[in-house]
Amino acid sequence: MRKRKLKLLFVGLFSALFAVNPVKSLSNKEIRDYDSNGEKCFNETSHLVSVGIGLGRNYYISLSGTSWKSPNFSLTYEFPWPKRIGPGYLGVGGYLGYQTEHDRSYYGSSYYYQHDWNYYTIAGRGTYHWDVLNSEKAEVYGGSLIGLRFQTYHYVTNNMGSGADVYRYNEKDIPYPVFSLFAGARWYFTKNIAVYGEVSHRVSYIAGGLTYKF
């Protein structure tokens, strides 16, 4: 009989604890909902997709003739780390970048030698969003990027002679490591759409674009 009473007592205590827990969970949910309804641009519920254009990174400098290099086009996705880290939120995600370059050189009046490059960057990205710099419609953030840049090279000439390959560059289609530190700012002109700008010491010295939050 005593054992049965103790068992009923433990069951009652555990039932009481589980009865209190939903109230606590609801309170935490209310706090998260309030935070996501305008307190911070980025919090533990934010998911961001950004498209951008970057300028300023030189992969190759042409020597003569006609040449051009496109901007660096990028696509990023960012989602929150499950728990707060220090005085802010950590966003983690991925980065895809693309850039192309063209160079055509002329030697004499008859022959051209054309070189084309394509650059593909695949990287992981981490961004820290400080509370003090993270408001309802605007924020300032910083972070780092690490990954690989894949390069392809293509050579074309109308010189069919034996010396045509003299002007071919010894370019290897192999991946190169990429690392970058960056700082940026974002401003939401609607509830879910923002403009952003970033500065970096590699990949793109300056970049900007649009962000969609869902």
Backbone as JSON Lines, residues from 0, in Angstrom:
{"i":0,"aa":"M","n":[0.82,-1.2,0.0],"ca":[0.0,0.0,0.0],"c":[0.86,1.26,0.0]}
{"i":1,"aa":"R","n":[1.96,1.22,0.83],"ca":[2.86,2.38,0.89],"c":[3.51,2.63,-0.46]}
{"i":2,"aa":"K","n":[3.95,1.56,-1.13],"ca":[4.58,1.71,-2.44],"c":[3.61,2.31,-3.44]}
{"i":3,"aa":"R","n":[2.35,1.89,-3.33],"ca":[1.35,2.42,-4.27],"c":[1.14,3.92,-4.04]}
{"i":4,"aa":"K","n":[1.14,4.32,-2.75],"ca":[0.97,5.74,-2.44],"c":[2.14,6.56,-2.96]}
{"i":5,"aa":"L","n":[3.39,6.02,-2.78],"ca":[4.56,6.73,-3.29],"c":[4.51,6.85,-4.8]}
{"i":6,"aa":"K","n":[4.07,5.78,-5.47],"ca":[3.97,5.8,-6.93],"c":[2.99,6.87,-7.38]}
{"i":7,"aa":"L","n":[1.83,6.93,-6.68],"ca":[0.83,7.94,-7.03],"c":[1.35,9.35,-6.77]}
{"i":8,"aa":"L","n":[2.18,9.5,-5.71],"ca":[2.76,10.8,-5.41],"c":[3.71,11.25,-6.51]}
{"i":9,"aa":"F","n":[4.59,10.35,-6.98],"ca":[5.53,10.68,-8.06],"c":[4.78,11.0,-9.35]}
{"i":10,"aa":"V","n":[3.75,10.23,-9.63],"ca":[2.95,10.5,-10.83],"c":[2.33,11.88,-10.75]}
{"i":11,"aa":"G","n":[1.84,12.22,-9.56],"ca":[1.25,13.54,-9.38],"c":[2.25,14.66,-9.56]}
{"i":12,"aa":"L","n":[3.47,14.48,-9.02],"ca":[4.51,15.5,-9.16],"c":[4.91,15.7,-10.61]}
{"i":13,"aa":"F","n":[5.13,14.6,-11.34],"ca":[5.5,14.71,-12.76],"c":[4.38,15.35,-13.57]}
{"i":14,"aa":"S","n":[3.14,15.0,-13.23],"ca":[2.01,15.61,-13.94],"c":[1.98,17.1,-13.71]}
{"i":15,"aa":"A","n":[2.29,17.53,-12.49],"ca":[2.32,18.96,-12.18],"c":[3.42,19.67,-12.95]}
{"i":16,"aa":"L","n":[4.59,19.03,-13.05],"ca":[5.7,19.63,-13.79],"c":[5.35,19.81,-15.26]}
{"i":17,"aa":"F","n":[4.76,18.77,-15.87],"ca":[4.38,18.85,-17.28],"c":[3.24,19.83,-17.49]}
{"i":18,"aa":"A","n":[2.43,20.04,-16.46],"ca":[1.36,21.01,-16.58],"c":[1.9,22.43,-16.58]}
{"i":19,"aa":"V","n":[3.0,22.67,-15.84],"ca":[3.63,23.99,-15.79],"c":[4.42,24.26,-17.05]}
{"i":20,"aa":"N","n":[5.04,23.23,-17.63],"ca":[5.94,23.41,-18.78],"c":[5.26,24.04,-19.98]}
{"i":21,"aa":"P","n":[4.03,23.67,-20.39],"ca":[3.41,24.32,-21.52],"c":[3.24,25.81,-21.33]}
{"i":22,"aa":"V","n":[2.99,26.27,-20.07],"ca":[2.88,27.7,-19.81],"c":[4.2,28.38,-20.08]}
{"i":23,"aa":"K","n":[5.29,27.74,-19.64],"ca":[6.61,28.3,-19.88],"c":[6.92,28.32,-21.36]}
{"i":24,"aa":"S","n":[6.6,27.23,-22.08],"ca":[6.85,27.17,-23.52],"c":[6.05,28.22,-24.25]}
{"i":25,"aa":"L","n":[4.8,28.41,-23.84],"ca":[3.96,29.41,-24.48],"c":[4.54,30.79,-24.26]}
{"i":26,"aa":"S","n":[5.05,31.03,-23.06],"ca":[5.66,32.33,-22.78],"c":[6.87,32.58,-23.68]}
{"i":27,"aa":"N","n":[7.72,31.55,-23.85],"ca":[8.88,31.7,-24.73],"c":[8.45,31.94,-26.17]}
{"i":28,"aa":"K","n":[7.38,31.24,-26.6],"ca":[6.89,31.42,-27.96],"c":[6.38,32.84,-28.16]}
{"i":29,"aa":"E","n":[5.66,33.35,-27.15],"ca":[5.16,34.73,-27.24],"c":[6.3,35.72,-27.37]}
{"i":30,"aa":"I","n":[7.4,35.45,-26.64],"ca":[8.57,36.33,-26.73],"c":[9.17,36.26,-28.12]}
{"i":31,"aa":"R","n":[9.29,35.03,-28.67],"ca":[9.87,34.89,-30.01],"c":[8.98,35.56,-31.06]}
{"i":32,"aa":"D","n":[7.66,35.38,-30.92],"ca":[6.75,36.0,-31.87],"c":[6.83,37.51,-31.79]}
{"i":33,"aa":"Y","n":[6.92,38.03,-30.59],"ca":[7.02,39.49,-30.44],"c":[8.33,39.99,-31.04]}
{"i":34,"aa":"D","n":[9.4,39.22,-30.83],"ca":[10.7,39.61,-31.37],"c":[10.69,39.6,-32.89]}
{"i":35,"aa":"S","n":[10.0,38.6,-33.49],"ca":[9.99,38.49,-34.95],"c":[9.02,39.45,-35.6]}
{"i":36,"aa":"N","n":[8.12,40.04,-34.81],"ca":[7.15,40.96,-35.39],"c":[7.67,42.37,-35.55]}
{"i":37,"aa":"G","n":[8.95,42.59,-35.37],"ca":[9.46,43.92,-35.62],"c":[10.6,44.35,-34.72]}
{"i":38,"aa":"E","n":[10.92,43.59,-33.67],"ca":[11.99,44.0,-32.78],"c":[13.35,43.96,-33.46]}
{"i":39,"aa":"K","n":[13.61,42.92,-34.26],"ca":[14.91,42.75,-34.89],"c":[14.74,42.4,-36.37]}
{"i":40,"aa":"C","n":[15.67,42.91,-37.18],"ca":[15.71,42.49,-38.58],"c":[16.02,41.0,-38.7]}
{"i":41,"aa":"F","n":[16.91,40.54,-37.84],"ca":[17.33,39.13,-37.89],"c":[17.24,38.56,-36.49]}
{"i":42,"aa":"N","n":[16.53,37.44,-36.37],"ca":[16.45,36.75,-35.08],"c":[16.39,35.24,-35.33]}
{"i":43,"aa":"E","n":[15.93,34.48,-34.33],"ca":[15.99,33.02,-34.45],"c":[14.93,32.44,-35.38]}
{"i":44,"aa":"T","n":[14.09,33.28,-35.99],"ca":[13.1,32.79,-36.94],"c":[13.37,33.25,-38.37]}
{"i":45,"aa":"S","n":[14.42,34.01,-38.59],"ca":[14.66,34.63,-39.91],"c":[15.34,33.67,-40.88]}
{"i":46,"aa":"H","n":[14.87,33.69,-42.12],"ca":[15.52,32.99,-43.23],"c":[15.64,33.98,-44.38]}
{"i":47,"aa":"L","n":[16.86,34.16,-44.9],"ca":[17.13,35.19,-45.89],"c":[17.68,34.59,-47.18]}
{"i":48,"aa":"V","n":[17.15,35.07,-48.3],"ca":[17.71,34.76,-49.62],"c":[18.09,36.08,-50.26]}
{"i":49,"aa":"S","n":[19.34,36.2,-50.71],"ca":[19.83,37.46,-51.28],"c":[20.44,37.22,-52.66]}
{"i":50,"aa":"V","n":[20.19,38.16,-53.56],"ca":[20.84,38.18,-54.87],"c":[21.61,39.49,-54.96]}
{"i":51,"aa":"G","n":[22.83,39.42,-55.52],"ca":[23.65,40.62,-55.53],"c":[24.6,40.68,-56.7]}
{"i":52,"aa":"I","n":[25.21,41.85,-56.85],"ca":[26.23,42.12,-57.86],"c":[27.42,42.75,-57.16]}
{"i":53,"aa":"G","n":[28.62,42.21,-57.43],"ca":[29.82,42.72,-56.8],"c":[30.85,43.19,-57.82]}
{"i":54,"aa":"L","n":[31.65,44.15,-57.43],"ca":[32.67,44.72,-58.29],"c":[34.01,44.77,-57.56]}
{"i":55,"aa":"G","n":[35.08,44.75,-58.36],"ca":[36.38,45.1,-57.8],"c":[37.39,44.0,-57.66]}
{"i":56,"aa":"R","n":[37.03,42.74,-57.91],"ca":[37.99,41.65,-57.76],"c":[38.61,41.32,-59.11]}
{"i":57,"aa":"N","n":[39.94,41.45,-59.26],"ca":[40.64,41.17,-60.51],"c":[41.21,39.77,-60.51]}
{"i":58,"aa":"Y","n":[40.69,38.91,-61.38],"ca":[41.24,37.57,-61.54],"c":[42.31,37.54,-62.64]}
{"i":59,"aa":"Y","n":[42.2,38.46,-63.6],"ca":[43.15,38.46,-64.71],"c":[43.24,39.86,-65.29]}
{"i":60,"aa":"I","n":[44.43,40.31,-65.63],"ca":[44.65,41.62,-66.23],"c":[45.1,41.41,-67.66]}
{"i":61,"aa":"S","n":[44.33,41.93,-68.62],"ca":[44.67,41.74,-70.03],"c":[45.86,42.6,-70.41]}
{"i":62,"aa":"L","n":[46.62,42.13,-71.4],"ca":[47.83,42.81,-71.83],"c":[47.57,43.74,-73.02]}
{"i":63,"aa":"S","n":[46.7,43.33,-73.93],"ca":[46.45,44.15,-75.11],"c":[45.15,43.7,-75.76]}
{"i":64,"aa":"G","n":[44.71,44.46,-76.77],"ca":[43.51,44.06,-77.5],"c":[42.25,44.46,-76.77]}
{"i":65,"aa":"T","n":[41.17,43.75,-77.0],"ca":[39.89,44.05,-76.36],"c":[39.64,43.04,-75.26]}
{"i":66,"aa":"S","n":[39.13,43.51,-74.14],"ca":[38.87,42.62,-73.0],"c":[37.75,43.21,-72.15]}
{"i":67,"aa":"W","n":[37.08,42.34,-71.41],"ca":[36.08,42.78,-70.46],"c":[35.88,41.7,-69.41]}
{"i":68,"aa":"K","n":[35.35,42.15,-68.3],"ca":[35.1,41.25,-67.18],"c":[33.74,41.6,-66.59]}
{"i":69,"aa":"S","n":[32.91,40.62,-66.4],"ca":[31.58,40.89,-65.85],"c":[31.65,41.14,-64.35]}
{"i":70,"aa":"P","n":[30.62,41.74,-63.77],"ca":[30.54,41.79,-62.31],"c":[30.43,40.39,-61.73]}
{"i":71,"aa":"N","n":[30.6,40.28,-60.44],"ca":[30.43,39.01,-59.76],"c":[28.97,38.89,-59.31]}
{"i":72,"aa":"F","n":[28.25,37.93,-59.87],"ca":[26.86,37.71,-59.51],"c":[26.79,36.68,-58.39]}
{"i":73,"aa":"S","n":[25.96,36.94,-57.39],"ca":[25.95,36.05,-56.23],"c":[24.53,35.73,-55.78]}
{"i":74,"aa":"L","n":[24.42,34.57,-55.14],"ca":[23.18,34.11,-54.52],"c":[23.55,33.55,-53.15]}
{"i":75,"aa":"T","n":[22.91,34.03,-52.1],"ca":[23.2,33.56,-50.75],"c":[21.91,33.15,-50.04]}
{"i":76,"aa":"Y","n":[22.07,32.2,-49.14],"ca":[20.96,31.79,-48.27],"c":[21.48,31.76,-46.84]}
{"i":77,"aa":"E","n":[20.69,32.32,-45.92],"ca":[21.13,32.42,-44.53],"c":[19.98,32.04,-43.6]}
{"i":78,"aa":"F","n":[20.29,31.23,-42.59],"ca":[19.3,30.85,-41.59],"c":[19.95,30.95,-40.21]}
{"i":79,"aa":"P","n":[19.16,31.05,-39.16],"ca":[19.72,31.31,-37.83],"c":[20.28,30.07,-37.15]}
{"i":80,"aa":"W","n":[21.34,30.27,-36.39],"ca":[21.83,29.24,-35.48],"c":[20.76,28.98,-34.43]}
{"i":81,"aa":"P","n":[20.58,27.72,-34.0],"ca":[19.45,27.42,-33.1],"c":[19.42,28.24,-31.81]}
{"i":82,"aa":"K","n":[20.57,28.65,-31.29],"ca":[20.59,29.39,-30.03],"c":[21.34,30.71,-30.21]}
{"i":83,"aa":"R","n":[20.96,31.68,-29.4],"ca":[21.68,32.95,-29.39],"c":[23.13,32.72,-29.0]}
{"i":84,"aa":"I","n":[24.02,33.51,-29.57],"ca":[25.44,33.44,-29.21],"c":[25.87,34.84,-28.78]}
{"i":85,"aa":"G","n":[26.09,35.02,-27.5],"ca":[26.5,36.32,-27.0],"c":[25.4,37.36,-27.19]}
{"i":86,"aa":"P","n":[25.79,38.6,-27.45],"ca":[24.81,39.7,-27.57],"c":[24.23,39.81,-28.98]}
{"i":87,"aa":"G","n":[23.79,38.7,-29.54],"ca":[23.24,38.76,-30.88],"c":[22.92,37.38,-31.44]}
{"i":88,"aa":"Y","n":[22.7,37.35,-32.74],"ca":[22.32,36.14,-33.45],"c":[23.36,35.8,-34.51]}
{"i":89,"aa":"L","n":[23.6,34.51,-34.69],"ca":[24.51,34.05,-35.72],"c":[23.71,33.47,-36.87]}
{"i":90,"aa":"G","n":[23.99,33.95,-38.08],"ca":[23.37,33.39,-39.26],"c":[24.38,32.55,-40.03]}
{"i":91,"aa":"V","n":[23.99,31.38,-40.48],"ca":[24.87,30.5,-41.25],"c":[24.17,30.14,-42.55]}
{"i":92,"aa":"G","n":[24.96,29.83,-43.56],"ca":[24.36,29.48,-44.84],"c":[25.38,29.28,-45.93]}
{"i":93,"aa":"G","n":[24.94,29.44,-47.17],"ca":[25.79,29.16,-48.31],"c":[25.86,30.33,-49.27]}
{"i":94,"aa":"Y","n":[26.88,30.28,-50.13],"ca":[27.13,31.35,-51.1],"c":[27.48,30.73,-52.45]}
{"i":95,"aa":"L","n":[26.86,31.22,-53.52],"ca":[27.18,30.83,-54.88],"c":[27.53,32.1,-55.66]}
{"i":96,"aa":"G","n":[28.67,32.08,-56.35],"ca":[29.08,33.24,-57.12],"c":[29.51,32.86,-58.52]}
{"i":97,"aa":"Y","n":[29.31,33.79,-59.46],"ca":[29.7,33.54,-60.86],"c":[30.25,34.82,-61.48]}
{"i":98,"aa":"Q","n":[31.34,34.67,-62.24],"ca":[31.93,35.78,-62.98],"c":[32.58,35.24,-64.25]}
{"i":99,"aa":"T","n":[32.52,36.01,-65.31],"ca":[33.13,35.61,-66.57],"c":[34.06,36.72,-67.06]}
{"i":100,"aa":"E","n":[35.07,36.31,-67.84],"ca":[36.05,37.27,-68.35],"c":[36.45,36.88,-69.77]}
{"i":101,"aa":"H","n":[36.65,37.89,-70.6],"ca":[36.96,37.68,-72.01],"c":[38.13,38.58,-72.4]}
{"i":102,"aa":"D","n":[39.05,38.03,-73.17],"ca":[40.19,38.81,-73.67],"c":[40.53,38.35,-75.09]}
{"i":103,"aa":"R","n":[40.57,39.3,-76.02],"ca":[40.97,38.98,-77.4],"c":[42.13,39.91,-77.77]}
{"i":104,"aa":"S","n":[43.24,39.28,-78.15],"ca":[44.44,40.03,-78.54],"c":[44.71,39.83,-80.02]}
{"i":105,"aa":"Y","n":[45.19,40.88,-80.66],"ca":[45.49,40.84,-82.1],"c":[46.99,40.99,-82.3]}
{"i":106,"aa":"Y","n":[47.54,40.13,-83.15],"ca":[48.94,40.21,-83.52],"c":[49.0,40.28,-85.04]}
{"i":107,"aa":"G","n":[49.46,41.41,-85.55],"ca":[49.41,41.63,-87.0],"c":[48.0,42.03,-87.41]}
{"i":108,"aa":"S","n":[47.7,41.92,-88.65],"ca":[46.4,42.34,-89.17],"c":[45.46,41.18,-89.44]}
{"i":109,"aa":"S","n":[45.92,39.96,-89.25],"ca":[45.12,38.81,-89.65],"c":[44.65,37.93,-88.51]}
{"i":110,"aa":"Y","n":[45.45,37.81,-87.47],"ca":[45.18,36.78,-86.47],"c":[44.73,37.38,-85.14]}
{"i":111,"aa":"Y","n":[43.82,36.68,-84.49],"ca":[43.43,37.02,-83.12],"c":[43.62,35.8,-82.25]}
{"i":112,"aa":"Y","n":[43.78,36.06,-80.95],"ca":[43.96,35.01,-79.96],"c":[43.03,35.34,-78.79]}
{"i":113,"aa":"Q","n":[42.05,34.49,-78.59],"ca":[40.98,34.79,-77.65],"c":[41.04,33.86,-76.43]}
{"i":114,"aa":"H","n":[40.88,34.48,-75.27],"ca":[40.92,33.74,-74.01],"c":[39.64,34.04,-73.24]}
{"i":115,"aa":"D","n":[39.0,32.99,-72.72],"ca":[37.77,33.14,-71.94],"c":[37.87,32.36,-70.64]}
{"i":116,"aa":"W","n":[37.45,33.01,-69.56],"ca":[37.45,32.39,-68.24],"c":[36.05,32.42,-67.65]}
{"i":117,"aa":"N","n":[35.72,31.4,-66.9],"ca":[34.51,31.37,-66.07],"c":[34.93,31.03,-64.65]}
{"i":118,"aa":"Y","n":[34.41,31.78,-63.69],"ca":[34.75,31.57,-62.29],"c":[33.48,31.23,-61.51]}
{"i":119,"aa":"Y","n":[33.51,30.12,-60.78],"ca":[32.38,29.67,-59.98],"c":[32.85,29.55,-58.53]}
{"i":120,"aa":"T","n":[32.19,30.25,-57.64],"ca":[32.55,30.2,-56.22],"c":[31.45,29.51,-55.43]}
{"i":121,"aa":"I","n":[31.84,28.51,-54.66],"ca":[30.93,27.8,-53.75],"c":[31.53,27.9,-52.35]}
{"i":122,"aa":"A","n":[30.76,28.45,-51.42],"ca":[31.34,28.71,-50.1],"c":[30.28,28.64,-49.02]}
{"i":123,"aa":"G","n":[30.76,28.46,-47.8],"ca":[29.92,28.62,-46.61],"c":[30.1,30.01,-46.06]}
{"i":124,"aa":"R","n":[29.06,30.53,-45.43],"ca":[29.07,31.91,-44.96],"c":[28.5,31.99,-43.56]}
{"i":125,"aa":"G","n":[29.18,32.72,-42.7],"ca":[28.67,32.97,-41.35],"c":[28.58,34.46,-41.1]}
{"i":126,"aa":"T","n":[27.46,34.92,-40.55],"ca":[27.22,36.35,-40.34],"c":[26.73,36.57,-38.91]}
{"i":127,"aa":"Y","n":[27.31,37.57,-38.25],"ca":[26.9,37.87,-36.88],"c":[26.08,39.15,-36.86]}
{"i":128,"aa":"H","n":[24.93,39.09,-36.17],"ca":[24.0,40.22,-36.1],"c":[23.93,40.7,-34.65]}
{"i":129,"aa":"W","n":[24.63,41.78,-34.32],"ca":[24.64,42.32,-32.96],"c":[23.3,42.95,-32.62]}
{"i":130,"aa":"D","n":[22.83,42.72,-31.41],"ca":[21.58,43.33,-30.97],"c":[21.61,44.84,-31.08]}
{"i":131,"aa":"V","n":[22.71,45.45,-30.66],"ca":[22.78,46.91,-30.61],"c":[22.75,47.51,-32.01]}
{"i":132,"aa":"L","n":[23.09,46.72,-33.04],"ca":[23.09,47.21,-34.42],"c":[21.98,46.57,-35.24]}
{"i":133,"aa":"N","n":[21.01,45.96,-34.56],"ca":[19.97,45.18,-35.22],"c":[18.61,45.72,-34.76]}
{"i":134,"aa":"S","n":[17.96,46.54,-35.58],"ca":[16.7,47.16,-35.2],"c":[15.56,46.58,-36.01]}
{"i":135,"aa":"E","n":[14.41,47.25,-36.0],"ca":[13.22,46.72,-36.66],"c":[13.35,46.71,-38.18]}
{"i":136,"aa":"K","n":[13.93,47.78,-38.76],"ca":[13.98,47.89,-40.21],"c":[15.39,47.96,-40.78]}
{"i":137,"aa":"A","n":[16.39,48.07,-39.95],"ca":[17.76,48.2,-40.46],"c":[18.74,47.52,-39.52]}
{"i":138,"aa":"E","n":[19.87,47.12,-40.09],"ca":[20.9,46.48,-39.28],"c":[22.27,46.64,-39.93]}
{"i":139,"aa":"V","n":[23.3,46.48,-39.11],"ca":[24.69,46.4,-39.56],"c":[25.25,45.08,-39.07]}
{"i":140,"aa":"Y","n":[25.98,44.35,-39.93],"ca":[26.43,43.01,-39.59],"c":[27.84,42.8,-40.13]}
{"i":141,"aa":"G","n":[28.44,41.72,-39.71],"ca":[29.77,41.34,-40.2],"c":[29.92,39.84,-40.21]}
{"i":142,"aa":"G","n":[30.9,39.34,-40.98],"ca":[31.06,37.9,-41.04],"c":[32.23,37.45,-41.88]}
{"i":143,"aa":"S","n":[32.24,36.18,-42.19],"ca":[33.32,35.6,-42.98],"c":[32.77,34.57,-43.95]}
{"i":144,"aa":"L","n":[33.55,34.31,-44.98],"ca":[33.19,33.36,-46.04],"c":[34.39,32.48,-46.33]}
{"i":145,"aa":"I","n":[34.16,31.19,-46.47],"ca":[35.25,30.27,-46.81],"c":[34.71,29.19,-47.75]}
{"i":146,"aa":"G","n":[35.48,28.92,-48.81],"ca":[35.02,27.93,-49.78],"c":[36.03,27.72,-50.89]}
{"i":147,"aa":"L","n":[35.52,27.41,-52.09],"ca":[36.37,27.1,-53.24],"c":[35.91,27.89,-54.46]}
{"i":148,"aa":"R","n":[36.88,28.31,-55.27],"ca":[36.58,28.95,-56.55],"c":[37.06,28.03,-57.67]}
{"i":149,"aa":"F","n":[36.13,27.66,-58.54],"ca":[36.45,26.79,-59.67],"c":[36.61,27.65,-60.92]}
{"i":150,"aa":"Q","n":[37.66,27.37,-61.68],"ca":[37.97,28.16,-62.86],"c":[38.01,27.28,-64.1]}
{"i":151,"aa":"T","n":[37.39,27.75,-65.17],"ca":[37.5,27.08,-66.46],"c":[38.1,28.07,-67.46]}
{"i":152,"aa":"Y","n":[38.93,27.56,-68.38],"ca":[39.63,28.39,-69.36],"c":[39.43,27.8,-70.75]}
{"i":153,"aa":"H","n":[39.16,28.7,-71.71],"ca":[38.94,28.28,-73.09],"c":[39.74,29.2,-74.02]}
{"i":154,"aa":"Y","n":[40.44,28.59,-74.98],"ca":[41.32,29.34,-75.9],"c":[40.86,29.11,-77.34]}
{"i":155,"aa":"V","n":[40.74,30.22,-78.1],"ca":[40.31,30.15,-79.5],"c":[41.19,31.08,-80.31]}
{"i":156,"aa":"T","n":[41.59,30.64,-81.53],"ca":[42.35,31.48,-82.46],"c":[42.0,31.1,-83.89]}
{"i":157,"aa":"N","n":[42.16,32.07,-84.8],"ca":[41.97,31.76,-86.22],"c":[43.3,31.48,-86.92]}
{"i":158,"aa":"N","n":[44.36,31.41,-86.15],"ca":[45.67,31.07,-86.67],"c":[45.8,29.54,-86.67]}
{"i":159,"aa":"M","n":[45.86,28.95,-87.83],"ca":[45.93,27.5,-87.94],"c":[47.38,27.01,-88.04]}
{"i":160,"aa":"G","n":[48.32,27.92,-87.88],"ca":[49.73,27.54,-87.99],"c":[50.23,26.8,-86.77]}
{"i":161,"aa":"S","n":[51.45,26.31,-86.88],"ca":[52.03,25.51,-85.81],"c":[52.35,26.34,-84.57]}
{"i":162,"aa":"G","n":[52.49,27.68,-84.74],"ca":[52.85,28.51,-83.58],"c":[51.66,29.09,-82.85]}
{"i":163,"aa":"A","n":[50.44,28.64,-83.16],"ca":[49.24,29.22,-82.54],"c":[49.2,28.99,-81.03]}
{"i":164,"aa":"D","n":[49.68,27.85,-80.58],"ca":[49.61,27.53,-79.15],"c":[50.59,28.32,-78.3]}
{"i":165,"aa":"V","n":[51.47,29.08,-78.95],"ca":[52.41,29.91,-78.18],"c":[51.65,30.91,-77.31]}
{"i":166,"aa":"Y","n":[50.49,31.35,-77.77],"ca":[49.72,32.37,-77.06],"c":[48.68,31.77,-76.11]}
{"i":167,"aa":"R","n":[48.64,30.46,-76.0],"ca":[47.73,29.82,-75.06],"c":[48.29,29.93,-73.65]}
{"i":168,"aa":"Y","n":[47.46,30.33,-72.69],"ca":[47.91,30.41,-71.3],"c":[47.88,29.03,-70.65]}
{"i":169,"aa":"N","n":[48.78,28.84,-69.74],"ca":[48.86,27.58,-69.02],"c":[47.92,27.63,-67.82]}
{"i":170,"aa":"E","n":[46.63,27.62,-68.12],"ca":[45.62,27.71,-67.07],"c":[45.06,26.33,-66.76]}
{"i":171,"aa":"K","n":[44.97,26.01,-65.47],"ca":[44.46,24.71,-65.04],"c":[43.05,24.86,-64.48]}
{"i":172,"aa":"D","n":[42.18,23.96,-64.87],"ca":[40.8,23.97,-64.39],"c":[40.73,23.25,-63.05]}
{"i":173,"aa":"I","n":[41.28,23.87,-62.03],"ca":[41.3,23.28,-60.7],"c":[40.7,24.27,-59.7]}
{"i":174,"aa":"P","n":[40.19,23.78,-58.57],"ca":[39.63,24.7,-57.57],"c":[40.72,25.4,-56.76]}
{"i":175,"aa":"Y","n":[40.4,26.64,-56.36],"ca":[41.29,27.43,-55.52],"c":[40.56,27.8,-54.24]}
{"i":176,"aa":"P","n":[41.26,27.81,-53.1],"ca":[40.58,28.2,-51.86],"c":[40.22,29.69,-51.86]}
{"i":177,"aa":"V","n":[39.11,30.0,-51.23],"ca":[38.63,31.37,-51.12],"c":[38.3,31.66,-49.66]}
{"i":178,"aa":"F","n":[38.79,32.78,-49.17],"ca":[38.46,33.23,-47.81],"c":[38.23,34.73,-47.85]}
{"i":179,"aa":"S","n":[37.21,35.19,-47.13],"ca":[36.9,36.61,-47.15],"c":[36.27,37.04,-45.84]}
{"i":180,"aa":"L","n":[36.61,38.24,-45.38],"ca":[35.93,38.91,-44.29],"c":[35.09,40.04,-44.88]}
{"i":181,"aa":"F","n":[33.91,40.26,-44.34],"ca":[33.06,41.29,-44.91],"c":[32.25,41.98,-43.82]}
{"i":182,"aa":"A","n":[31.77,43.17,-44.15],"ca":[30.85,43.92,-43.3],"c":[29.76,44.49,-44.18]}
{"i":183,"aa":"G","n":[28.55,44.58,-43.65],"ca":[27.45,45.04,-44.49],"c":[26.35,45.71,-43.68]}
{"i":184,"aa":"A","n":[25.4,46.27,-44.42],"ca":[24.22,46.91,-43.83],"c":[23.01,46.54,-44.67]}
{"i":185,"aa":"R","n":[21.85,46.44,-44.02],"ca":[20.62,46.04,-44.7],"c":[19.47,46.91,-44.2]}
{"i":186,"aa":"W","n":[18.6,47.32,-45.13],"ca":[17.44,48.14,-44.78],"c":[16.21,47.59,-45.47]}
{"i":187,"aa":"Y","n":[15.14,47.36,-44.7],"ca":[13.9,46.81,-45.21],"c":[12.94,47.94,-45.59]}
{"i":188,"aa":"F","n":[12.62,48.02,-46.88],"ca":[11.64,49.01,-47.32],"c":[10.24,48.42,-47.38]}
{"i":189,"aa":"T","n":[10.1,47.1,-47.24],"ca":[8.82,46.45,-46.97],"c":[9.06,45.47,-45.83]}
{"i":190,"aa":"K","n":[8.03,44.74,-45.43],"ca":[8.18,43.8,-44.32],"c":[9.18,42.69,-44.64]}
{"i":191,"aa":"N","n":[9.23,42.27,-45.9],"ca":[10.04,41.11,-46.26],"c":[11.15,41.39,-47.27]}
{"i":192,"aa":"I","n":[11.24,42.57,-47.83],"ca":[12.22,42.87,-48.88],"c":[13.13,44.01,-48.43]}
{"i":193,"aa":"A","n":[14.42,43.8,-48.61],"ca":[15.41,44.79,-48.18],"c":[16.46,45.0,-49.26]}
{"i":194,"aa":"V","n":[17.15,46.12,-49.18],"ca":[18.35,46.36,-49.96],"c":[19.55,46.21,-49.03]}
{"i":195,"aa":"Y","n":[20.67,45.75,-49.58],"ca":[21.86,45.6,-48.75],"c":[23.1,46.04,-49.51]}
{"i":196,"aa":"G","n":[24.13,46.35,-48.76],"ca":[25.44,46.66,-49.33],"c":[26.52,46.08,-48.45]}
{"i":197,"aa":"E","n":[27.61,45.61,-49.08],"ca":[28.7,44.98,-48.34],"c":[30.06,45.43,-48.88]}
{"i":198,"aa":"V","n":[31.04,45.47,-48.02],"ca":[32.43,45.69,-48.42],"c":[33.24,44.49,-47.95]}
{"i":199,"aa":"S","n":[34.26,44.12,-48.74],"ca":[35.04,42.93,-48.44],"c":[36.45,43.12,-48.97]}
{"i":200,"aa":"H","n":[37.39,42.36,-48.45],"ca":[38.76,42.47,-48.93],"c":[39.07,41.46,-50.03]}
{"i":201,"aa":"R","n":[38.13,40.55,-50.32],"ca":[38.31,39.59,-51.41],"c":[36.96,39.28,-52.04]}
{"i":202,"aa":"V","n":[36.97,38.44,-53.08],"ca":[35.79,38.04,-53.85],"c":[35.21,39.26,-54.55]}
{"i":203,"aa":"S","n":[34.53,40.15,-53.83],"ca":[34.08,41.43,-54.37],"c":[34.41,42.51,-53.35]}
{"i":204,"aa":"Y","n":[35.1,43.56,-53.77],"ca":[35.45,44.61,-52.82],"c":[34.21,45.37,-52.36]}
{"i":205,"aa":"I","n":[33.24,45.52,-53.26],"ca":[31.98,46.18,-52.91],"c":[30.85,45.44,-53.62]}
{"i":206,"aa":"A","n":[29.75,45.21,-52.91],"ca":[28.64,44.45,-53.47],"c":[27.33,45.0,-52.93]}
{"i":207,"aa":"G","n":[26.26,44.75,-53.66],"ca":[24.94,45.19,-53.22],"c":[23.87,44.39,-53.92]}
{"i":208,"aa":"G","n":[22.64,44.45,-53.38],"ca":[21.55,43.71,-53.99],"c":[20.3,43.75,-53.15]}
{"i":209,"aa":"L","n":[19.47,42.73,-53.33],"ca":[18.17,42.63,-52.66],"c":[18.12,41.38,-51.78]}
{"i":210,"aa":"T","n":[17.41,41.49,-50.68],"ca":[17.21,40.37,-49.76],"c":[15.71,40.14,-49.57]}
{"i":211,"aa":"Y","n":[15.33,38.87,-49.59],"ca":[13.95,38.48,-49.29],"c":[13.95,37.66,-47.99]}
{"i":212,"aa":"K","n":[13.14,38.06,-47.02],"ca":[13.06,37.35,-45.73],"c":[11.76,36.57,-45.67]}
{"i":213,"aa":"F","n":[11.86,35.3,-45.26],"ca":[10.65,34.49,-45.12],"c":[10.71,33.66,-43.85]}
